[in-house]
Amino acid sequence: MELILFSHVALACRDMSVTEAYYTKHFGFRRARVIGSGRDQVIFLGSRSATMYLELFAAKEGLPVPSPEGAGPEAPGFRHLAFQVDSVDTVVAGMGTDARITLGPLNFDSVIPGWRTVWLADPDGRVVEISQGFIDELSSPSSG
């Protein structure tokens, strides 16, 4: 099988500069490339490791449904972005008023000792999960 790597998530934004500032300030992304200009501009933000990108577009419509709450929508589709950190509490404290919590923080010690998660709303209302302590199962179930 050919190597397949995760590439990017495309986000439609009310204000691309606000969304760019949020993900660069709090999640370590950096501007990798800009294509076009004005309402047709596309901004690529790369992760520190350059293994994942966010592709920002200007939103051309309003939200068709209310902003998600909690851990994200329950209907089929995009539920939330998720980032792994060393300390949920340290990251949330460092975000100050940008940490608009929609759920948590919650501890999942009964599943994985040390696993802790919080869900936040980004500037456009998308749910972002911040998690610490998740580890793979040592012997994962077969995919049948």
N, C-alpha and C positions, 0 to 999 in steps of 0.2 A: 504494500500500500504506500502511496506517495505521502510524504510528510505534509501534514496540514497544521498550520498555526493559526490561532485566533488573531484577527487583525484589528477590528475596530467596532465601536458602537457609534452610530450616527444620532445626533441629538438636534432637534429643532428647538430654537431658543427665542424667547421674547426679545432678549438683548444679549447678543453674542459676547460683548465685552464683559458683561456682568457674569455670565456663565463661565467664560474663560478665566476671569479673576478668581472665581470660587474654586475651580478645579486645579488651578496652578498654586493658589495659596494653601489649600487644605489637603491636597492629594498629590502634590509634587509633579504635576504635569507641566510640560513646557511647550511653547509654540514650536511646532515642527515645520509647518508649511502653511502658506496662505495662497489660495487660488481665487482669481476673480476679484471683483470689487463691489461696493455698495450692497444692495439687497441680494446680489448673486454671489457674494463672497462665501467661501468655504474655508474654515480654519481647522487645521489638524493640530491636536494637542497630543504629544507623545508622553508615555510614562517614563519614569527615570531609567528603566531598563530597556526602553524602546521596544518592548514586546507587545504593547497594547496602545491603541490610539482612540481618542474621542474625536469625532468629525462633527464640527459645529456648523449648522445652517441657520439662517434667519427664518423664524416661523412665519408662515404666510396666512395662517388661519388661527382662530381662537381655539380653545380646548373644546372638543365635542362632548366631553363629560366632565363632571367635577374633578378637581385635583384628588389624587389618591391619598389615602390615609394609612396608618398602621404600617404594615410590612409591604404594602403595595396592593394593586388591584387583584381581585380573585378571578377575573375573567381571563380567557386565553389571551396571550400577548405579553408584552414587556411588563415585568413586575417591579424590579428594582436593579440598580447597579450595586455591586458589593466590593468592598475593599478590606483587605486583611491588614491589621495594625498590631503593634506590640501591646498597646494599652488603649482600650476604648475610652476610659475616663480621661486620660491625658489628652487624647485627640479632641474629644468633645469640649473639655475645658479650654483648650487652645483655640478652638473655633469661636469662642465667645458667643455673640448674638447671631452668628451665622449658623449655629447648631440649632436648627428648628426641629426638635425631636417630634416624631410622629408615633413612636413606640419604643418603650424600654428606657434605659438599658435592662436587658434580661440576661439572667445566668442560665446556662444549659449544662451545669455540672452533672446532672443526672444522666446525660447522654455522653458528654466528653468533659472530664475534669478541666476547669479553666476556660471553657468556651463561654464567651460573653459577647452580646450583640446589642447594637442600638440602630434604629432607623431614623433618618433625617429627611427633610425636604430640601432639595437644592433650589436655586433661585427661580426655576421654572416650575417648581412643585413636584418634580420627579422624586421618587423615594430612593435614597442612597443608604445602603446597609454598611455599617462599620463593625467589624468583628475581630475578636482576638481568640487565640487558643484552639481554633479548629485544626484537627489533624485527620489525615486519611485513616480509614479502617485498615488494620494490619492484614486481614484476610477478607478482602471485599467479596461480596456475593457474585457469583458468575452471572454473566449477562444472557444466559440461557440460550 
